Amino acid sequence: MLRIGVISAYPEEDWHAQRIAAAAASSHHVDILGPTDFAAEVRAGASRVTVRGLDSAAWDLFLTPRALGDDGDPDVQLELYRVLARSGARMVNEVDALLCAIDKFRTSYELARAGIPTPEAMVVQTRGQADDALDLMRDVVVKPIFGSLGLGIERIEDRARLHQLLDERGALYLQRFVGDAWLDIRAFVVGDHVEAAVAREPKPGEFRGNVHLGADTRAVDLDEVTADVAVRAAHAIGLDYSGVDLLVGPRGPEIIEVNGTPSFRGIWEATGCDMAPAIVDHATTFSPTETHEWRRAT
């Protein structure tokens, strides 16, 4: 039996952390931990991260469905998690992979570097750079460089609006709008497998396929090529499990985003598949060495 820490900043309202904790508790000892439960002691030859005053080595595994919150200092918490991972603690997902996933620029860069199909993207900081990007791609989706849930995302074809957003945000991430796709898919990847996938149909007048924005979903089986692209995308970012958003059209599958703290309530409702047991099974049987091999391979 392992001792597992499930880290959630909002344990009373965090449905996903509750599902993961319940799945883990069926076979292991589980502690629900908050980000502020972590601290550190620095001494010559005896530095350590502590959890509720105990050495972090007392835990065999940490699961991170919601590892940051409003209490405490998030920068300190991130560094504590990094030190934990460097010391050999098993963390699923690791914080550096989570930070890569939430950063749209880094995600696009790592996907392209790994040879994974993804729409062209540009990061701009001046109006001249923004105009050049619009001239090149003509029809773009503007996204916050850091963000999730489809918030702050707009489709732009107008320079005035592009300039307005740039003035407000200081820098913009622009991704080529894929207008000829016939499927918008969320694939839930755990380890080397797509555990379940849904096709998403945005509500009328909306191009974003986020469920919380009103998109309809239905279960879908992925072909081998599309499933392979989704798994490779998760590996390129270094994630043990992820929600991979992709569009399928005449060029084949193209990765739009990779989510490191993915919702799986919509997957469950559409497919009847609970992702929590798969996450726990993977985390408790997969070694950190194998996880790091993904990063070296890409």
C-alpha positions as CSV (number, residue, x, y, z in Angstrom):
1,M,0.0,0.0,0.0
2,L,1.4,3.4,-1.0
3,R,0.9,6.7,0.8
4,I,-0.4,9.2,-1.7
5,G,-0.8,12.9,-1.3
6,V,-3.5,14.5,-3.5
7,I,-2.8,18.2,-3.7
8,S,-5.8,20.4,-4.2
9,A,-6.2,24.1,-3.2
10,Y,-10.0,23.7,-3.1
11,P,-10.7,20.2,-1.7
12,E,-14.3,20.9,-0.8
13,E,-15.3,22.0,-4.3
14,D,-12.7,20.3,-6.5
15,W,-14.7,17.4,-8.1
16,H,-11.7,16.1,-10.0
17,A,-9.4,15.9,-7.0
18,Q,-12.2,14.2,-5.1
19,R,-12.6,11.6,-7.9
20,I,-8.8,11.0,-8.0
21,A,-8.6,10.7,-4.2
22,A,-11.5,8.2,-4.2
23,A,-9.9,6.1,-6.9
24,A,-6.6,6.1,-5.0
25,A,-8.2,5.3,-1.6
26,S,-9.5,2.1,-3.0
27,S,-6.1,0.5,-2.7
28,H,-3.8,3.0,-1.0
29,H,-3.6,5.5,1.9
30,V,-4.6,9.0,0.8
31,D,-4.0,12.4,2.3
32,I,-5.7,15.4,0.8
33,L,-3.0,18.1,0.9
34,G,-3.2,21.9,0.4
35,P,-0.4,23.9,-1.3
36,T,0.3,25.7,2.0
37,D,1.0,22.3,3.7
38,F,4.4,22.4,2.0
39,A,7.4,24.1,3.5
40,A,11.2,23.6,3.6
41,E,14.1,23.4,5.9
42,V,17.6,24.3,4.7
43,R,20.5,23.1,6.6
44,A,24.0,21.9,5.7
45,G,23.7,18.3,4.6
46,A,20.1,18.1,5.8
47,S,17.9,20.2,3.6
48,R,14.4,18.9,2.9
49,V,10.8,19.7,1.9
50,T,8.3,19.1,4.6
51,V,4.6,18.3,4.4
52,R,2.6,19.1,7.5
53,G,5.8,19.1,9.4
54,L,6.9,15.7,8.2
55,D,9.6,14.8,5.7
56,S,8.1,14.7,2.2
57,A,9.8,11.2,1.8
58,A,6.9,9.9,4.0
59,W,4.8,10.1,0.9
60,D,5.4,7.7,-2.1
61,L,3.5,9.8,-4.6
62,F,2.0,13.2,-5.1
63,L,-0.9,13.8,-7.5
64,T,-1.4,17.4,-8.5
65,P,-4.9,18.0,-9.9
66,R,-5.0,21.6,-8.4
67,A,-1.6,22.3,-7.0
68,L,-1.9,26.1,-6.8
69,G,-4.5,28.3,-5.1
70,D,-5.2,31.7,-3.6
71,D,-3.5,31.1,-0.2
72,G,0.2,31.3,0.3
73,D,2.7,32.3,-2.4
74,P,2.4,30.5,-5.7
75,D,6.0,31.1,-6.7
76,V,7.2,29.6,-3.5
77,Q,4.8,26.6,-4.0
78,L,6.1,26.0,-7.5
79,E,9.7,26.0,-6.3
80,L,8.9,23.6,-3.5
81,Y,7.3,21.2,-6.0
82,R,10.4,21.6,-8.3
83,V,12.7,20.7,-5.4
84,L,10.5,17.7,-4.6
85,A,10.7,16.4,-8.2
86,R,14.5,17.0,-8.3
87,S,14.9,15.1,-5.1
88,G,13.3,12.0,-6.7
89,A,9.7,12.4,-5.5
90,R,7.1,11.0,-7.9
91,M,4.7,13.8,-9.0
92,V,1.9,13.4,-11.4
93,N,1.8,15.8,-13.2
94,E,5.2,17.4,-12.6
95,V,5.1,21.1,-12.2
96,D,7.5,22.0,-15.1
97,A,5.2,20.0,-17.5
98,L,2.2,21.8,-16.0
99,L,3.8,25.2,-16.6
100,C,4.7,24.3,-20.1
101,A,1.1,23.2,-20.9
102,I,-0.4,26.4,-19.5
103,D,2.0,28.5,-21.6
104,K,0.6,28.6,-25.2
105,F,4.0,29.7,-26.7
106,R,6.0,27.0,-25.0
107,T,3.4,24.4,-26.0
108,S,3.5,25.4,-29.6
109,Y,7.3,25.5,-29.6
110,E,7.7,22.0,-28.0
111,L,5.1,20.5,-30.3
112,A,6.7,21.9,-33.4
113,R,10.2,20.9,-32.2
114,A,8.9,17.3,-31.8
115,G,7.5,17.3,-35.3
116,I,3.9,17.1,-34.1
117,P,1.4,18.7,-36.4
118,T,0.1,22.0,-34.9
119,P,-1.1,25.2,-36.5
120,E,1.4,28.0,-37.1
121,A,1.6,30.4,-34.2
122,M,3.4,33.7,-33.5
123,V,4.1,35.7,-30.4
124,V,4.1,39.5,-30.9
125,Q,4.9,42.5,-28.8
126,T,4.5,45.4,-31.2
127,R,1.8,46.6,-33.6
128,G,4.2,46.1,-36.5
129,Q,4.8,42.4,-35.5
130,A,1.1,42.0,-35.1
131,D,0.4,43.4,-38.5
132,D,3.0,41.1,-40.1
133,A,1.5,38.1,-38.3
134,L,-2.0,38.9,-39.6
135,D,-0.7,39.5,-43.1
136,L,0.9,36.1,-43.0
137,M,-1.9,34.0,-41.4
138,R,-4.8,36.3,-42.5
139,D,-7.3,34.7,-40.0
140,V,-6.0,34.2,-36.5
141,V,-7.1,33.1,-33.0
142,V,-5.8,35.4,-30.3
143,K,-5.2,33.6,-27.0
144,P,-3.8,34.7,-23.6
145,I,-0.3,33.4,-23.4
146,F,-1.2,31.9,-20.1
147,G,-4.7,30.6,-19.7
148,S,-7.3,27.9,-20.0
149,L,-11.0,27.1,-20.3
150,G,-11.3,29.1,-23.5
151,L,-11.2,32.4,-21.6
152,G,-9.9,35.5,-23.4
153,I,-9.8,33.7,-26.8
154,E,-11.0,35.6,-29.9
155,R,-10.9,35.1,-33.6
156,I,-9.5,38.2,-35.3
157,E,-9.4,39.4,-38.8
158,D,-9.4,43.1,-38.0
159,R,-6.3,45.1,-37.3
160,A,-8.0,47.6,-35.1
161,R,-9.2,44.9,-32.7
162,L,-5.8,43.2,-32.9
163,H,-4.1,46.5,-31.9
164,Q,-6.6,47.1,-29.1
165,L,-5.8,43.6,-27.6
166,L,-2.1,44.2,-27.9
167,D,-2.3,47.5,-26.1
168,E,-4.3,45.9,-23.3
169,R,-2.1,42.8,-22.9
170,G,1.4,43.9,-23.9
171,A,2.0,40.7,-25.9
172,L,-0.2,38.3,-27.9
173,Y,-0.1,34.7,-28.9
174,L,-1.6,34.3,-32.4
175,Q,-2.5,30.9,-33.8
176,R,-3.7,30.2,-37.4
177,F,-7.4,29.7,-37.4
178,V,-8.3,26.2,-38.7
179,G,-11.5,26.7,-40.6
180,D,-11.7,23.6,-42.6
181,A,-11.7,21.0,-39.8
182,W,-14.6,18.5,-39.7
183,L,-13.9,17.3,-36.1
184,D,-13.1,19.1,-32.9
185,I,-11.8,16.5,-30.4
186,R,-10.8,16.3,-26.8
187,A,-8.6,13.2,-26.3
188,F,-7.8,12.2,-22.7
189,V,-4.4,10.7,-22.7
190,V,-3.0,8.7,-19.8
191,G,0.6,7.4,-20.2
192,D,0.8,5.8,-23.7
193,H,-2.9,5.5,-24.4
194,V,-6.0,7.6,-25.2
195,E,-8.3,6.4,-22.5
196,A,-11.4,8.2,-24.1
197,A,-12.2,10.9,-26.5
198,V,-15.2,13.1,-27.4
199,A,-16.1,15.1,-30.4
200,R,-17.2,18.6,-29.6
201,E,-19.8,20.7,-31.4
202,P,-19.6,24.4,-30.5
203,K,-23.0,26.1,-29.9
204,P,-24.3,28.3,-32.8
205,G,-22.2,31.4,-33.3
206,E,-19.3,30.1,-31.3
207,F,-16.0,28.6,-32.6
208,R,-14.6,27.5,-29.2
209,G,-15.4,23.8,-28.3
210,N,-15.2,24.2,-24.6
211,V,-17.9,22.3,-22.8
212,H,-18.5,25.0,-20.2
213,L,-19.1,27.4,-23.0
214,G,-22.1,25.3,-24.2
215,A,-20.5,22.8,-26.7
216,D,-22.2,19.5,-27.2
217,T,-20.2,16.4,-26.9
218,R,-20.4,12.8,-28.1
219,A,-18.1,9.8,-27.6
220,V,-15.8,9.1,-30.5
221,D,-13.3,6.4,-31.4
222,L,-10.0,7.7,-32.7
223,D,-8.2,6.2,-35.6
224,E,-4.6,5.0,-35.0
225,V,-3.0,8.1,-36.6
226,T,-5.0,10.6,-34.5
227,A,-4.6,8.7,-31.3
228,D,-0.8,8.5,-31.9
229,V,-0.6,12.2,-32.5
230,A,-2.5,12.9,-29.3
231,V,-0.2,10.7,-27.2
232,R,2.9,12.1,-28.8
233,A,1.7,15.6,-27.9
234,A,1.3,14.7,-24.3
235,H,4.7,13.2,-24.2
236,A,6.3,16.2,-25.9
237,I,5.1,18.4,-23.1
238,G,6.1,15.9,-20.4
239,L,2.7,15.1,-19.0
240,D,1.6,11.8,-17.5
241,Y,-2.0,12.6,-18.2
242,S,-3.6,15.4,-20.2
243,G,-6.5,16.6,-22.2
244,V,-5.3,17.0,-25.8
245,D,-7.4,19.3,-28.0
246,L,-7.1,18.7,-31.7
247,L,-8.8,19.4,-35.0
248,V,-9.1,16.8,-37.7
249,G,-9.4,18.1,-41.3
250,P,-7.9,17.7,-44.8
251,R,-4.3,18.0,-43.4
252,G,-5.0,15.3,-40.8
253,P,-5.0,15.9,-37.0
254,E,-3.6,19.2,-35.7
255,I,-2.9,19.8,-32.0
256,I,-4.5,23.0,-30.8
257,E,-3.7,22.8,-27.0
258,V,-2.5,20.4,-24.4
259,N,-4.0,20.7,-20.9
260,G,-2.1,19.6,-17.9
261,T,-5.0,19.9,-15.4
262,P,-7.8,18.7,-17.7
263,S,-11.4,18.4,-16.7
264,F,-12.8,14.9,-17.3
265,R,-16.4,15.5,-16.1
266,G,-17.5,16.0,-19.7
267,I,-15.6,12.9,-20.8
268,W,-17.3,10.9,-18.1
269,E,-20.8,12.2,-19.0
270,A,-20.3,11.6,-22.7
271,T,-18.6,8.2,-22.6
272,G,-19.3,6.7,-19.2
273,C,-15.5,6.4,-18.6
274,D,-14.1,7.7,-15.3
275,M,-10.5,8.9,-15.9
276,A,-9.6,8.9,-12.2
277,P,-8.8,5.1,-11.9
278,A,-6.7,5.3,-15.1
279,I,-4.7,8.2,-13.7
280,V,-4.1,6.5,-10.4
281,D,-3.2,3.2,-12.0
282,H,-0.7,4.9,-14.3
283,A,0.8,7.0,-11.5
284,T,1.3,4.0,-9.2
285,T,2.9,1.7,-11.7
286,F,4.9,4.1,-13.9
287,S,8.4,5.1,-12.8
288,P,9.8,8.6,-12.9
289,T,12.7,7.3,-15.0
290,E,10.3,6.3,-17.8
291,T,8.6,9.7,-17.6
292,H,12.0,11.4,-18.1
293,E,12.7,9.2,-21.1
294,W,9.7,11.0,-22.8
295,R,11.5,14.3,-22.5
296,R,14.8,13.0,-23.7
297,A,13.2,11.3,-26.7
298,T,11.5,14.5,-27.8
